[in-house]
């Protein structure tokens, strides 16, 4: 008779988590690599951020636990009170801190069908129950969210713009959502791609946070700022929420190089405008080229697009992905987000964009 093994067992919610799988970083064959799988900026980081990064040489000392230099820089650029800002190891950490601080066994948190995968992970990790609200035309549906709010609902996660769809909802809809929520429920506005949005009816959430006690906006330096390697994120929220998050974060959750580079990067808004201008030029160009090939592309306000492929044998997304990889073009499969026949493409350099279009032209012949 086989002896039963007795060992520690994690909470059920932990075992329900599907591990996050990042976009591929390598291609096949001998072609030049175009990594367009992680929505990284083709312009890289600001030269001023790189210079600040290289000033960190005294590695024997702990960094500033409060990330004061970075919080001050953010507050000056955006006109915010630094006491209402918390910084973290990417916005992923801040999202998780919100879940750990405000969710527990039996609580519920809502996100949309194609919302960022980290939401579900954070909810399960906190021992709470994830509730999925269906989208409408691949956009956040405010009514669908409100229909699912109950006395158990503690957090609503809304990515605006959303990844991987690139869609957004106007600020009036965000305010309508907030108005319909209980005052004890936190509305988290994940504005990771806010820098790229140039629409008159869009706001990242700063104004709403400033006037409410239950709204938090999260931001990242991994996209337009070009600092994903350093993992820099932050949140702006009511002081009582920021205080709660500060009590459970790691005492030195950001390294000194990330703090210095982040502070220099956020002050270099001229560089951000260059990144946005590049995206404004090449996003519509890529969309026009792909739609002219007969592909369906979801309208995006971010620095990426969602490309839908035919159902024809040999022409599906998985086939396109393999074809592109052989030519050095690395896009992102998005099956984990519920899209079995689509690829997400980051807007890259001119060369990368042209090479993807050329490869897909050949693929679809």
C-alpha positions in Angstrom: 0.0 0.0 0.0 1.4 3.3 -1.1 2.1 5.7 1.8 0.2 9.0 1.6 2.3 12.0 1.4 1.5 14.8 3.9 2.7 18.2 2.9 1.6 21.9 3.0 -1.3 22.8 0.7 -1.9 26.3 -0.6 -5.3 27.9 -0.5 -7.7 26.8 -3.2 -7.6 30.2 -4.8 -3.9 29.9 -5.4 -4.3 26.6 -7.3 -7.0 28.2 -9.4 -4.5 30.7 -10.8 -3.2 30.2 -14.4 0.4 31.4 -14.3 1.0 34.6 -16.3 2.8 33.8 -19.5 4.7 36.9 -21.0 5.1 37.4 -24.7 7.8 35.5 -26.6 11.1 37.2 -26.9 12.8 35.0 -29.5 12.1 34.2 -33.1 13.2 31.3 -35.4 15.6 31.4 -38.3 18.3 33.9 -39.0 16.2 37.0 -39.6 16.6 40.2 -37.7 14.4 40.0 -34.5 11.4 42.3 -34.2 10.0 41.8 -30.7 6.4 43.1 -30.9 4.9 40.9 -28.3 5.0 43.0 -25.1 3.8 46.5 -26.1 7.3 47.9 -25.5 8.3 51.3 -26.9 10.4 51.2 -30.1 12.1 54.4 -28.9 13.4 52.9 -25.8 14.0 55.0 -22.7 14.7 58.7 -22.4 18.5 59.5 -22.6 17.9 61.5 -19.4 16.5 58.3 -17.7 19.5 56.3 -18.9 21.9 58.9 -17.5 20.2 58.9 -14.2 20.2 55.1 -14.1 24.0 55.1 -14.6 24.5 57.4 -11.6 23.6 54.6 -9.2 27.0 53.1 -8.2 26.8 52.8 -4.4 25.1 49.4 -4.3 26.0 48.7 -0.7 23.2 51.0 0.5 19.4 50.4 0.7 17.3 52.5 -1.6 14.8 55.1 -0.2 12.0 53.0 1.0 9.4 55.7 0.2 10.7 56.3 -3.3 10.5 60.0 -2.4 12.5 61.3 -5.4 10.1 59.5 -7.8 6.9 60.5 -6.0 8.1 64.1 -5.9 8.8 64.0 -9.7 5.4 62.5 -10.5 3.6 65.0 -8.2 5.4 67.9 -9.9 4.7 66.8 -13.5 1.0 65.9 -12.8 0.2 68.5 -10.1 -0.6 65.9 -7.4 0.0 65.7 -3.7 2.9 63.2 -3.2 1.2 61.9 -0.1 -1.5 60.5 -2.4 1.0 58.5 -4.5 2.5 55.1 -4.0 5.2 53.6 -6.2 5.8 49.9 -6.9 7.6 47.2 -8.8 5.5 47.9 -11.9 1.8 48.6 -11.7 1.3 44.9 -11.3 2.5 45.2 -7.7 0.2 48.1 -7.0 -2.7 46.1 -8.4 -1.8 43.2 -6.2 -1.5 45.4 -3.1 -5.0 46.7 -3.7 -6.3 43.1 -3.8 -4.4 42.1 -0.7 -5.5 45.1 1.3 -9.2 45.1 0.4 -10.1 41.5 -0.5 -10.5 38.4 1.6 -12.3 35.1 1.7 -15.9 35.4 0.3 -15.3 38.9 -1.2 -15.8 39.5 -4.9 -14.0 41.7 -7.4 -15.1 42.4 -11.0 -13.2 42.8 -14.2 -14.3 42.5 -17.8 -14.1 39.5 -20.2 -10.8 40.5 -21.9 -9.3 42.4 -18.9 -5.7 42.3 -17.9 -4.8 38.8 -16.7 -3.2 40.1 -13.5 -6.6 41.1 -12.1 -7.8 37.5 -11.9 -4.4 36.4 -10.5 -4.5 39.1 -7.8 -8.1 38.3 -6.9 -7.5 34.6 -6.5 -4.2 35.3 -4.6 -6.1 37.3 -2.1 -8.6 34.5 -1.5 -11.5 36.3 -3.2 -13.9 35.4 -6.0 -13.4 36.9 -9.5 -16.5 38.0 -11.3 -16.3 38.5 -15.1 -18.6 41.2 -16.7 -19.2 40.7 -20.4 -18.0 43.4 -22.8 -20.0 45.1 -25.6 -18.2 45.3 -28.9 -14.9 44.5 -27.1 -15.4 47.5 -24.9 -16.1 47.8 -21.1 -19.8 47.6 -20.6 -20.7 49.8 -17.6 -24.2 48.3 -17.3 -22.9 44.8 -17.3 -20.5 45.6 -14.4 -23.2 47.4 -12.4 -25.6 44.4 -12.8 -23.0 42.2 -11.2 -22.3 44.4 -8.2 -23.4 42.9 -4.9 -22.8 43.5 -1.2 -19.8 41.2 -1.6 -18.2 43.4 -4.3 -15.1 45.2 -2.9 -13.1 46.2 -6.1 -13.9 46.9 -9.8 -10.9 46.7 -12.1 -11.2 48.6 -15.3 -8.4 48.9 -17.8 -8.9 52.0 -19.8 -7.6 51.7 -22.5 -7.8 47.9 -22.3 -5.2 45.4 -23.2 -5.3 43.4 -25.5 -8.2 45.0 -27.3 -6.9 48.6 -27.3 -10.4 49.9 -26.8 -11.5 52.5 -24.2 -14.7 54.0 -22.7 -15.2 57.8 -22.5 -14.8 59.6 -19.1 -18.6 60.2 -18.9 -19.0 56.4 -18.8 -16.3 56.0 -16.2 -18.2 58.6 -14.0 -21.5 56.8 -14.6 -19.9 53.6 -13.4 -18.5 55.2 -10.3 -21.9 56.8 -9.5 -23.5 53.4 -9.5 -21.1 51.8 -7.1 -21.4 51.5 -3.3 -19.1 54.0 -1.5 -17.4 51.0 0.1 -16.4 49.6 -3.3 -13.1 50.7 -4.9 -13.0 51.6 -8.6 -9.5 50.9 -9.9 -8.7 52.6 -13.2 -5.7 51.0 -14.8 -4.4 53.6 -17.1 -1.2 51.9 -18.3 -1.6 53.2 -21.8 -3.0 56.7 -21.0 0.0 58.5 -22.5 -1.0 57.3 -26.0 -4.6 58.3 -25.9 -5.4 61.5 -27.8 -9.2 61.6 -27.6 -11.2 64.6 -26.3 -13.6 62.3 -24.3 -10.9 60.4 -22.5 -9.4 61.1 -19.1 -7.0 58.8 -17.1 -8.9 59.3 -13.9 -6.9 61.9 -12.0 -9.8 64.3 -11.7 -12.1 61.5 -10.4 -9.6 60.4 -7.8 -9.1 63.9 -6.5 -12.8 64.2 -5.8 -13.7 60.8 -4.5 -12.8 58.5 -1.6 -13.1 55.2 -3.4 -11.2 55.6 -6.8 -7.6 54.7 -7.5 -5.7 55.2 -10.8 -2.7 53.1 -11.6 0.0 53.9 -14.1 3.2 52.3 -15.5 6.6 53.3 -16.8 6.8 50.1 -18.9 5.1 51.4 -22.0 5.5 55.0 -23.3 8.4 55.6 -20.9 10.4 52.6 -22.1 11.5 51.3 -18.7 10.0 47.8 -18.4 13.3 46.3 -17.4 13.3 48.4 -14.2 9.7 47.6 -13.3 8.3 51.1 -12.3 4.7 51.7 -11.5 2.6 54.0 -9.4 -0.9 54.7 -8.1 -2.7 57.9 -7.2 -5.5 57.6 -4.7 -7.2 58.9 -1.6 -4.7 59.2 1.3 -6.5 56.6 3.4 -6.1 54.0 0.6 -2.5 54.9 -0.1 -1.8 54.6 3.6 -3.3 51.1 3.7 -1.2 50.0 0.7 2.0 51.5 2.2 1.4 49.3 5.3 1.6 46.1 3.4 4.1 46.8 0.6 7.7 45.6 1.0 9.9 48.1 2.9 12.2 48.5 -0.1 9.9 47.5 -3.0 11.8 49.6 -5.5 15.5 49.6 -6.3 17.6 52.8 -6.4 18.2 52.6 -10.2 14.4 52.4 -10.9 13.7 55.3 -8.6 16.4 57.5 -10.3 15.5 56.6 -13.8 11.8 56.9 -13.2 12.2 60.4 -11.8 14.3 61.5 -14.8 11.9 59.8 -17.2 8.7 61.5 -16.0 10.3 64.9 -16.1 11.3 64.4 -19.7 7.9 64.9 -21.2 9.4 66.0 -24.5 10.7 62.5 -25.0 7.2 61.1 -24.2 5.7 63.3 -26.9 8.2 61.8 -29.4 7.1 58.3 -28.4 3.4 59.3 -28.9 4.1 61.0 -32.2 5.8 57.9 -33.5 2.8 55.8 -32.4 0.4 58.3 -34.0 2.2 58.0 -37.3 2.6 54.2 -37.5 -0.5 52.9 -35.7 -2.9 54.1 -38.5 -0.4 53.0 -41.2 -0.2 49.5 -39.9 -4.0 49.3 -39.5 -4.6 50.5 -43.0 -2.1 48.1 -44.5 -3.5 45.1 -42.7 -7.1 46.0 -43.4 -6.2 46.3 -47.1 -5.1 42.7 -46.9 -8.6 41.7 -45.7 -7.7 41.3 -42.0 -10.0 42.6 -39.3 -8.2 44.9 -36.8 -9.9 46.1 -33.6 -9.7 49.9 -33.4 -7.0 50.8 -30.8 -6.0 53.9 -28.9 -2.9 52.3 -27.4 0.4 51.3 -28.9 -0.7 47.9 -30.1 -3.4 46.3 -32.2 -5.5 43.1 -32.1 -5.4 41.3 -35.5 -8.2 38.8 -36.2 -7.4 36.1 -38.8 -9.6 34.1 -41.2 -11.0 30.7 -40.1 -9.6 29.1 -43.3 -7.3 26.1 -42.8 -3.7 27.3 -42.8 -4.6 30.9 -42.5 -5.5 31.0 -38.8 -3.7 33.0 -36.1 -1.6 30.1 -35.0 -0.4 29.6 -38.6 0.4 33.3 -39.0 2.3 33.2 -35.7 4.5 30.4 -36.9 5.0 32.1 -40.3 6.0 35.4 -38.7 8.4 33.7 -36.2 10.3 32.1 -39.1 10.8 35.7 -40.4 11.9 37.2 -37.1 8.6 38.9 -36.2 7.4 38.0 -32.7 3.8 38.9 -32.0 1.6 37.8 -29.1 -0.9 34.9 -29.1 -3.8 36.0 -26.9 -5.6 32.7 -26.3 -5.4 33.3 -22.5 -7.5 36.5 -23.1 -10.2 34.5 -24.9 -9.1 35.2 -28.5 -8.3 31.9 -30.1 -7.8 33.3 -33.6 -6.1 36.6 -33.1 -2.6 38.0 -32.5 -1.7 41.2 -30.7 1.0 43.3 -32.4 2.9 46.1 -30.7 3.6 49.1 -32.9 7.3 49.0 -33.5 10.0 50.7 -35.4 9.4 51.7 -39.1 11.5 48.6 -40.2 9.6 46.3 -37.8 6.2 47.5 -38.9 7.1 47.2 -42.6 8.5 43.7 -42.1 5.4 42.5 -40.4 3.2 43.9 -43.2 5.4 42.3 -45.8 5.4 38.9 -44.0 1.6 38.9 -43.6 1.2 39.9 -47.3 3.2 36.8 -48.2 1.3 34.7 -45.7 -2.1 35.6 -47.0 -1.3 34.9 -50.7 
